[in-house]
Amino acid sequence: MSAPLPRVDPREVGLAPDRLRRIDEHFQAYVDDGRLSGWLVAVARHGRVAHLSTCGSADASGNRAFVDDTVVRLYSMTKPVTSVAAMMLVERGMLGLKDPVSRYLPEFGESMVFAGGTEEDPVLIPQDRPMLIWHLLTHTAGLTYGFQQQDPVDAMYRAAGFEWGYPEGFDLTDCCRAWASLPLLFQPGTEWNYSIATDVLGRVVEVVSGMTLDRFFEDEILGPIGMHDTSFAVPPERQDRLADLFIPDPATGRAVQAPSSLVRPNPPRVLSGGGGLYGTADDYLRFCQMVLNGGVLDGVRLLGRHTVGYMARNHLPGDADLEAYGRPLFSETTYDGIGFGLGFSVVIDAAANKVPCSEGELAWGGAASTAFWIDPAESLSVVFLTQLLPSSTHPIRPELKQLVYQSLVN
């Protein structure tokens, strides 16, 4: 079991208990009407957990409650962990942000760029600049996801077996070779598009470190900061804590158990740095607190303070936001006033976003409607866990932000 952050009376850290109850009441309605099977919300301030509540069931039968140590599929909440891994190698001088990806994965030096046409008859041109490690960290590499269904290149990914899973028998090396053989959506660095870039980055971490991604995570990140319930596979002793995966019934909107085709194998053959981790709220709060502390937790330093600060600034050219610079997002919220750093979204204009937040806030979420954010201005970390695929189903993140920020009174 991992060591949770210490608990505290919310009044000691400037949160109003009666206002925090509004969070529970609001999301209780999601369980009452069947939109969610179960959920957990945790709010930490100044390094202490001021509010942790759970509701509903972790399984389709309703026999297991969603509780504090329920294990969930984190999906894209894996991406910040992989980004931290890459930046640890940057700090050691083993990797550079301007390094061409092809230095470590030569196949990406040969990728062509989509310039028009259709899935069946694309017009392709050579890269006019190399894809860099920085492009992977910022999702400006020209890569994509098959499930987004926005572009002919997305369709090519699906045709190649990349939608919610991977072709049978593939490992991460095989995936990277296949992705490199598909066209880039645009010239590297010219746009932002949510993509498998962090999976490619995970493979770079393996090549540079000489370790498999699961071993690097365990030895360098998860083990040292006490995230003992977080891993790429759920071992037998944690299976009874793993939540089921749900999807919305198109007729009723109620959460129903997802088909087995959407459930990734355990253990996985592909170590997905973009979406492969399982974990708990306590563990992810520890990760958030490490970032909030400037790279250190309980005396264990993963990153230098300046490195974390560099990751947390907007890296999009011209200080643009995702709405202006990015392709359409598969999300339940808009990204006005939200830029992107190295592995996290970052708020650059809180007023433009029109959802209560603070400038400098770091965040992301997962495909199964999980979410987190880190607010340095308020010394605040928030984690929301559930297991409903896709995350665009309900406006959970903006609603949760409204409810958390109204509870701040000091």
Residue, then its C-alpha position, 0 to 999 in steps of 0.5 A: m500500500s502507498a503512503p497517502l498524504p496526511r489528512v487535515d480538517p479542511r478549515e485548517v487549510g482555508l476550505a469550507p466543509d459545507r461548501l465542499r459538500r456541494i461537490d459530493e451532492h452534485f456528483q451523487a446525482y450522477v450515480d443516482d441517475g446512472r450516468l456514472s457507476g461510481w467516483l472518487v474526488a480528492v482535494a489537497r491543499h498545502g500538501r494535506v488532503a482536506h476532502l476525500s469522498t467516494c460514491g457508488s460502485a466500482d463494478a457493474s454488479g454493484n457488489r463492490a463500492f468505489v472506495d479510497d484505494t480503488v484502482v483505475r485505468l489512468y489512461s492519459m494521466t500517464k502522460p505527465v509521468t512519462s514527461v517527467a521521465a524524459m525530463m529526468l533524462v534531460e537533467r542527466g544530460m542524456l537527452g536534449l529537447k532539440d535532439p531529433v527523434s530519429r537519433y533514437l528512433p531512426e524510422f521517424g526520420e523517414s516519415m512523410v507529411f500529409a498534404g492533401g487527398t484522401e485516406e486511400d489516395p493521400v498526397l505526401i511530401p517530405q518533412d521540411r524540418p526534423m521531428l524533435i524531442w520537444h515536439l513529442l513533449t508538446h504534441t506538436a510532432g504531427l502525430t495523431y490518434g485513430f480515435q479522434q476521427q478528424d482527418p484522413v490520417d486518423a483513418m489511416y491509423r484506424a486502418a492500421g489497427f490503432e484506435w483504442g488498442y494495438p495490432e495483435g502481437f505488437d510491442l512498443t517498438d513495433c508500434c513506433r515503427a508502424w506509426a513512423s510509416l504513417p504520414l504526419l498530419f503536419q510539418p513538425g512544430t507548425e500545429w498542436n494535435y493530441s496524439i501518440a507522441t507521448d507513447v513515442l516519447g516512452r520508447v525514447v526513454e527506453v532507448v536512452s535509459g537502456m531500461t524498459l519503461d515499466r522498470f524505469f518508472e518503478d525504479e526512478i519515479l513510482g518507487p522513490i516517491g511511494m506510488h506503490d499502487t501504480s503500474f502498467a499491470v494489475p497484479p493478482e493481489r490488486q485485482d479485487r480493487l480494480a474498477d470495471l470500465f464503463i461506456p454510456d448506453p446510447a439509448t438511456g445515457r446510463a453507464v453500462q459495462a464496456p465490451s471486452s474489446l475496449v479493455r486492454p490486456n493485463p499485463p499489456r504487451v505495449l507499455s504505453g507511456g501515453g495511456g497505460l498506467y493503472g493507479t489510485a487517488d492516493d498515488y496520483l496525489r503524491f505525484c501532483q504534490m511532487v510537481l507542486n513542491g518543485g520536483v521533490l516529495d518527502g525528501v526524494r527529488l525527481l526533478g530540479r525546481h527550475t526544470v519543473g518551472y520550465m515544464a509548467r510554462n506555455h511552450l506553444p509559439g507566440d504564447a498561443d492557446l490550444e483553441a488557436y493553435g490546436r486541432p479539435l480536441f476529443s474533450e468535454t471542455t474547450y481550451d480557450g486561455i489554455g496553453f501547453g507545456l512539457g506534458f501538461s496543459v497550462v492556464i495562460d488566461a484564466a478569464a478567457n477559459k470562463v471556468p474558475c481556475s488560476e493562471g499557471e494551473l497544470a492539468w490533464g485527464g484520462a479517456a475514462s473521465t479521470a482528471f487532475w489539476i495542480d494550482p501553484a497559486e492556491s497550493l491546491s491539487v485535485v484528483f477525480l477518478t471514475q471509469l467512463l469511456p470516453s471522457s467527452t461524455h459529461p462535462i465533469r472537469p468544468e463542473l468539478k472546477q466550479l465546485v472546488y474553487q467555490s469552497l476556497v474561503n481563505 
